[in-house]
Each structure stands twice: as C-alpha cells, then as structure tokens.
C-alpha cells in the first residue's frame, strides 16, 4: 500500500489540498505498514482532524519511523461514523508529524 504523506500538516483541509496537489504533480506516494489502529467517534475525529499538530495520548514515540523493508510505520486513525481514515507517522514524536489520507 502507498500513501502521500505530508510533513507537519495542520488540519484535514490542508491535508486534502496537499494530497490533491501531490496527485496532480504525479507523486506516487510512500509505502507504509500499519502498526496500530485507533477508532474515534465522529466528534473525536473532527477535533483530531482540526488540530493535527497537537500531541495525542495514543501516539507514542515508537509508533513511527521505518520498518526493515523501508516502509513507513504508521497508525491508522478511523472515524467510526464516516470511515474516513488518516494515517499518522509520529517519527519519534507524540503528535502526527507526517499524515496521509488512506483510500
């Protein structure tokens, strides 16, 4: 699986714009591996998506980085009402340092 990861994206709208532009520019995305899944209510997901720069209790410093195959290790964050998904690579931090939309 591949996704277009943006660095230090502030919110869902900015992530959607980044993704649209990256696709338009012909970017193929980065291979990734899901290491953890988080399900959020619609309200929780909306709050998370508005402030992607904030630390989250469910993100640890060990959740990101690369695996032995060179794939990004990430968390799949899912809105249980809408099934919208944001991938998070913390890259050693406790906030979504890199984010992507999952198809």
N, C-alpha and C positions, 0 to 999 in steps of 0.2 A: 504494500500500500504506500502511496505517496501523497504528500500534502504540501501546500505552500505556507511555510512558517514565516511570520513577521516578527521582528525583534522590538520589544517594548511598545507594543500596540496598546493604546489607551482604552479602547472600548470596542464593542461589537461592530458598530457602524464603521469605524476606522479599519477594522479587520476585514469587513466585507469589501470596502473600497480597495484596500491593498490587494486582496485576492483577485478582484476584478481586473485591476491594472496588471498584475503579475501574469494572469492568463492571457491578457491582451498582448503582453510583451513576449509571449511564447515560453514562459518559465514552466518547467515540468514538475517542480516540487521535490521534496526530500523524502526518502524512505524513512518509515518510522515503525516503532514497536510500542504497543500499548502495555504499560506495566501496572496500571491501576485504573479503575473506573469509578467515577463519582456521579451519583444521580441527585439532581437538585429539583426542588419544586419550581413551578413557573416563577414565583416571586423571588426565590433564592437565585435562580439562574439569571433573571433580569438584573438583579442587584450585582451579581458577579460580572455580568457582561458589560455593565455600565462603568465598572472600575477595575479593569484588567490589571492595573498597576499595583493593586493592593495585595498585601500578604494574605494568605489563606491558611487556616489551621490544618487543612487536609493536604497541603503541599509540603513535602519535606525536601531537604537539600539533596537527598539521594534519588529523587524521582526523575531527574532529567539526565542530560548527557547523552553519550553514545554507547551502544552495545558493541559486542565483539565483531559484528558484521558491518559496523559503521552507520547503523540506523539510529535515528533519534529516539530516545526512550521518553515516553510521554504519558500523561494522564488524559483519559477520555472523560470529559465533563458533559453530561447529558441532561437536557431539560426533559423531565419525565412527562410533561404535558404535550410539548410540541415535537419532541425527538430531535431538536436542534442540538448539534454537538460542536464543542470547541475542544481542540487538542491543546494541551499545555506541556511545554518542556521548561522546567524550572531552571535547568542548567546550574544547579548548585545553590539556588536561592529558594525562598518560600513564597514567591509570587510568580505569576505566569510570565517569565522572561521572554519566551517565544510562544506564539499562539498560531493556530491554524484552524480553518473550518474543515470538518470531515464531511465528505459527500454522503 
